[in-house]
Each structure stands twice: as structure tokens, then as C-alpha cells.
């Protein structure tokens, strides 16, 4: 449902409890438990304001979360954890020194549980939380086992003694990709929201592909705008194509440069923050893991415009 005005939102929220009386019952049970009295009248009177407050608070949490990401808050925590055991992680791990990413090695194990995705260095004994969805991480583990992926590093979002809880939402569809047919630049946009679009840049000389998502409801961190990018490099053997490098990045723009970026693919952000990075791999473009192409899983795990992702693959099929 498209809500365009505050009054429209208020009307919708005020009518919500009438359409969904079960929600009123749940809220009232909670109210009774706290106040030891019936709260139906109070809830109906204040529900719209309560929901609007939740929306603003959720937006605030999102902005603060992005700000922490840009500040690389937990990279400093990771560095201190290694200092405790006498290891200078910046000297030991080139990816950490350059990108603040922790590389998988013989001391580090992936823990890909139903409700959490972490890595754990046995020398430290703590869980490092990585923001890679379970399905994608399962595919990465399979590629490692098959010898198609040898180097990968992750950005750490949290550090804990125990495995943290983490919600997941997965979506996918089987697709095929022919790299040789890719144009230099493609742009796909939503028919409902033109500002939601997906840009794909193909550099035939550097053998690279870059996917960048721009959103109507763009993410803000301080005075900057943050977008998401998937970048990969590839090689070919005959008619077969292989992903040799892949990473996910947050790209930071000033508001002015972002406005220019909406119509000009050559505009660059002033800062990049990687979340994970794969090097020296030989991952077939057409490899299907758990029912989906690996590349589609990567895009679908991070980008929000899944309809545009499917459309792009269909157009170049």
C-alpha cells in the first residue's frame, strides 16, 4: 500500500486495529500484564502515535547502525582481542591492514548455524559476527571444500563469547548468465518507483562487473548517502567463465555527489567500506548451489531490488 501523506498514514493506523483485532488483543494482554488493568481504550487512542514513534525509532537505529559501520567500530575491538594474545593483526593479516577485514585461515573456523553466522579464531575463543546470510555462507563453504575459493576475508560486525541471534530472510530463483553478451553499461528501474534502479557496469578490458543499487528511500549516515556495490572480476577458458575476485562494499557519497550519481555512472563516492572479499578463486559463473546460482545468491543477499536483479538476468540470458 502506497502512503503519501501524514493524514493517510494516520487514517491507516487508526483503522488497523479494527481490521486486525488480534493485534489489539495481543497489545492489551501486554498492557494488562504491566498495569494490571484493561487498556483497550488507551491503546486505541494512542496506537497511531505509538506506531509512528516505532517507525522513527527504527529509522534512527538504521542510521546509527550505518554510522557504526562507517566508523569501523568492531574492527578496533578485533584488533584489541588479538593484542591480548600478543598478535599484531595488522601485520599478520594484509586484508585487515588494508580493508579492516579478517581473513579465513587455518586458525579460524566458520560457524554457520540456523540463527547466526560467525567466524571463530581458536586462539582467541570468541565469536566474530559476520553479516553474510546463511544461504550465501553455505555456498561459500561448499566452494571452499571444492577448491574453487581459496582466499576470503570478512568485516566483523560484533564480537561475543557466545553465538549471537540473527534474523534471516532468503529469496532466490535459478538463472543463467552469458558473460560474453554483456553490454558496457546497463540500467534497470522499477516501474512503480523510478528512483529505485540497478546499474551494471561491464569493463571488457579489465574483465570486471560492478553492480550498484540506488534507492528512492536511500540510506543516510550523518551528512552522507550510502549505497551498496557488488564488484567482481572474471576470467575465461573457451566458452566457460569463472569468478576470480568478488567483494561487497558500501559506497559513501556526499548528498551533492549522490544527486549527480543518479544520472551519471561515472560519479564516484568518496569512501568505500568492504564487508567481505574473495580472491584467487575459480568459481564457475554457472555453478548452482542449493538451487540457485552463486552470483545470484550474492546479489540477492545484499541488494534490495530483487525484481530488478531477476529482470537483469532475464534480459541478458
MOKACOR-V513950 format. One record per backbone hydrogen bond with DSSP energy under -1.0 kcal/mol. NH is the residue of the N-H (numbers start at 0). CO is the residue of the C=O. Records with the same first field share a line. If there is no record, write none. Layout:
BEGIN
NH->CO, CO
END
This chain:
BEGIN
8->4
9->5
10->6
11->7
12->8
13->9
14->10
18->14
19->15
22->19
24->20
25->21
26->22
27->23
28->24
29->25
30->26
31->27
32->28
33->29
34->30
35->31
42->38
43->39
44->40
45->41
46->42
49->45
50->46
51->47
52->48
53->49
54->50
55->51
56->52
57->53
58->54
59->55
60->56
61->57
62->58
63->59
64->60
65->61
66->62
67->63
68->64
69->65
70->66
71->68
72->67
75->71
77->73
78->74
79->75
80->76
81->77
82->78
83->79
85->82
86->81
88->86
90->87
91->87
92->88
96->92
97->93
98->94
99->95
100->94
101->153
103->151
107->104
108->119
110->117
112->115
117->110
118->127
119->108
121->106
123->120
124->120
126->159
127->118
128->157
129->116
131->129
136->132
137->133
138->134
139->135
140->136
141->137
142->138
143->139
144->140
145->141
146->143
147->142
150->278
152->276
153->101
154->274
156->128
159->126
165->114
180->177
181->178
185->199
187->197
189->195
195->192
196->213
197->187
198->211
199->185
200->209
201->183
202->207
206->202
207->202
208->231
209->200
210->229
211->198
212->227
213->196
217->215
220->223
223->220
224->252
225->218
226->250
228->248
229->210
230->246
231->208
232->244
233->206
234->241
236->239
239->236
241->234
242->282
243->232
244->232
245->277
246->230
247->275
248->228
249->272
250->226
251->270
252->224
257->253
258->254
259->255
260->256
261->257
262->259
263->259
266->263
269->251
272->249
274->247
276->152
277->245
278->150
280->243
281->147
282->242
284->240
286->283
288->291
291->288
293->286
296->292
297->293
298->294
299->295
300->296
302->298
305->303
308->304
309->305
310->306
311->307
312->308
313->309
314->310
315->311
END
